[in-house]
Amino acid sequence: MPYQRVLLTGAAGNLGRELRTRLAGRFPTLRLSDLAEMAPAGPGEEVVRCDLADASAVAELCRDVDAILHFGGQATEAGWDKVLAANIAGAINLWEGARLAGVRRIVFASSNHAIGMHRRSTTIDHRAMAAPDGRYGLSKAFGEDLAALYAYKHGVSALCIRIGSSFAEPADARQLSTWMSFADLGRMVEVGLTADYTYEIVYGVSDNSRSFWDNSNAERLGYRPADSADRFIETHIGKTTDDPIAELTQGGTFSSSEFSGDPDALP
Ligand SMILES: NC(=O)c1ccc[n+]([C@@H]2O[C@H](COP(=O)([O-])OP(=O)(O)OC[C@H]3O[C@@H](n4cnc5c(N)ncnc54)[C@H](O)[C@@H]3O)[C@@H](O)[C@H]2O)c1
């Protein structure tokens, strides 16, 4: 499936900068976009500043694009106004712009926080019901459903990657379960761009023995993680928080923040 022009949103962000480097030279043209300033365009690159909340600007951004890596948006918990503009209106604008432009595929940076209220003691797979652990997580669950609408109804195929914790190294005990190396993120994005599918959900996680997730759907699509958080077990094991809801749930402190529910009722 040759792509002439691929659009990366969130190109100024942590993962966007990683992907920009890893994707250099991979396509004839890589269009990089963000609200924030980005490094100037190199060979084979286009740089376009754009607010995802601006529908007409996003429609223009999608023109002449074959595939999109959608990594832009509010990336942590925030108030409704920010989440609504960047992640809900922003996602609607992006998928609608993609449909109008004839984009064939979107790889979506979803999040484990779409299912963060699930208990750590339950190993879940891609079929688990959504259980967002906050407004941010809800916006990712919405993005996944929006992707399904456009995939099945309009033929814009989508891979929703529920990214765990993608940083240079795991930062704490929870991330021994949720960590995804940048190299494995690159591998998953490659699967997203090249595998044969209409709509799929996978977990964005390395080969961690302590993972909360059964990621057989990603493996079925061809994902072969080469890294693991296991080599950091000695560094972080036992360094748990004194926050019982965070320790009970997959979303950790995202779940315990503002929590006023019944722990026994959690899925
Ligand atoms: N890093 C992780 O571990 C992780 C985990 C789960 C999901 N994700 C998702 O992956 C994506 C990238 O995450 P990141 O860690 O690089 O976050 P980041 O905050 O570093 O990058 C997000 C980028 O989106 C841009 N952005 C925000 N609002 C925008 C708007 N209205 N219009 C255009 N651009 C806007 C920001 O300027 C920023 O550069 C996000 O969608 C995030 O939710 C990341």
The ligand as an SDF file (V2000), in Angstrom:
LIG
                    3D

 44 48  0  0  0  0  0  0  0  0999 V2000
    3.1920    9.3810   25.8820 N   0  0  0  0  0  0  0  0  0  0  0  0
    2.3900    8.4290   26.3270 C   0  0  0  0  0  0  0  0  0  0  0  0
    2.7910    7.5940   27.1370 O   0  0  0  0  0  0  0  0  0  0  0  0
    0.9710    8.3420   25.8340 C   0  0  0  0  0  0  0  0  0  0  0  0
    0.0980    7.4000   26.4100 C   0  0  0  0  0  0  0  0  0  0  0  0
   -1.1980    7.2760   25.9300 C   0  0  0  0  0  0  0  0  0  0  0  0
   -1.6150    8.0650   24.8880 C   0  0  0  0  0  0  0  0  0  0  0  0
   -0.7730    8.9990   24.3460 N   0  0  0  0  0  0  0  0  0  0  0  0
   -1.2850    9.8570   23.2640 C   0  0  0  0  0  0  0  0  0  0  0  0
   -0.2770   10.0110   22.2780 O   0  0  0  0  0  0  0  0  0  0  0  0
   -0.3360   11.3240   21.7350 C   0  0  0  0  0  0  0  0  0  0  0  0
    1.0200   12.0020   21.8720 C   0  0  0  0  0  0  0  0  0  0  0  0
    1.3700   12.0450   23.2390 O   0  0  0  0  0  0  0  0  0  0  0  0
    2.6650   12.8340   23.7600 P   0  0  0  0  0  0  0  0  0  0  0  0
    3.1300   12.1330   24.9640 O   0  0  0  0  0  0  0  0  0  0  0  0
    3.5880   13.0550   22.6330 O   0  0  0  0  0  0  0  0  0  0  0  0
    1.9840   14.2050   24.2300 O   0  0  0  0  0  0  0  0  0  0  0  0
    2.4760   15.7040   23.9620 P   0  0  0  0  0  0  0  0  0  0  0  0
    1.6290   16.5630   24.8420 O   0  0  0  0  0  0  0  0  0  0  0  0
    3.9560   15.8050   24.0970 O   0  0  0  0  0  0  0  0  0  0  0  0
    2.0810   15.9470   22.4320 O   0  0  0  0  0  0  0  0  0  0  0  0
    0.7830   16.3120   22.0370 C   0  0  0  0  0  0  0  0  0  0  0  0
    0.9090   17.4200   21.0030 C   0  0  0  0  0  0  0  0  0  0  0  0
   -0.4050   17.8000   20.5870 O   0  0  0  0  0  0  0  0  0  0  0  0
   -0.4020   19.2000   20.4040 C   0  0  0  0  0  0  0  0  0  0  0  0
   -1.7660   19.7460   20.5560 N   0  0  0  0  0  0  0  0  0  0  0  0
   -2.4790   19.9030   21.7070 C   0  0  0  0  0  0  0  0  0  0  0  0
   -3.6430   20.5140   21.4480 N   0  0  0  0  0  0  0  0  0  0  0  0
   -3.6660   20.7320   20.1060 C   0  0  0  0  0  0  0  0  0  0  0  0
   -4.6140   21.3340   19.2460 C   0  0  0  0  0  0  0  0  0  0  0  0
   -5.7820   21.8380   19.7010 N   0  0  0  0  0  0  0  0  0  0  0  0
   -4.3100   21.4060   17.9380 N   0  0  0  0  0  0  0  0  0  0  0  0
   -3.1380   20.9190   17.4430 C   0  0  0  0  0  0  0  0  0  0  0  0
   -2.2000   20.3320   18.2210 N   0  0  0  0  0  0  0  0  0  0  0  0
   -2.4810   20.2530   19.5430 C   0  0  0  0  0  0  0  0  0  0  0  0
    0.5260   19.7490   21.4690 C   0  0  0  0  0  0  0  0  0  0  0  0
    1.0290   21.0320   21.0860 O   0  0  0  0  0  0  0  0  0  0  0  0
    1.6030   18.6900   21.5390 C   0  0  0  0  0  0  0  0  0  0  0  0
    2.7260   18.9980   20.7470 O   0  0  0  0  0  0  0  0  0  0  0  0
   -1.4540   12.0400   22.4700 C   0  0  0  0  0  0  0  0  0  0  0  0
   -2.6520   11.9540   21.6940 O   0  0  0  0  0  0  0  0  0  0  0  0
   -1.6020   11.2520   23.7410 C   0  0  0  0  0  0  0  0  0  0  0  0
   -2.9230   11.3440   24.2720 O   0  0  0  0  0  0  0  0  0  0  0  0
    0.5020    9.1650   24.8130 C   0  0  0  0  0  0  0  0  0  0  0  0
  1  2  1  0
  2  3  2  0
  2  4  1  0
  4  5  1  0
  4 44  2  0
  5  6  2  0
  6  7  1  0
  7  8  2  0
  8  9  1  0
  8 44  1  0
  9 10  1  0
  9 42  1  0
 10 11  1  0
 11 12  1  0
 11 40  1  0
 12 13  1  0
 13 14  1  0
 14 15  2  0
 14 16  1  0
 14 17  1  0
 17 18  1  0
 18 19  2  0
 18 20  1  0
 18 21  1  0
 21 22  1  0
 22 23  1  0
 23 24  1  0
 23 38  1  0
 24 25  1  0
 25 26  1  0
 25 36  1  0
 26 27  1  0
 26 35  1  0
 27 28  2  0
 28 29  1  0
 29 30  1  0
 29 35  2  0
 30 31  1  0
 30 32  2  0
 32 33  1  0
 33 34  2  0
 34 35  1  0
 36 37  1  0
 36 38  1  0
 38 39  1  0
 40 41  1  0
 40 42  1  0
 42 43  1  0
M  CHG  2   8   1  16  -1
M  END
$$$$
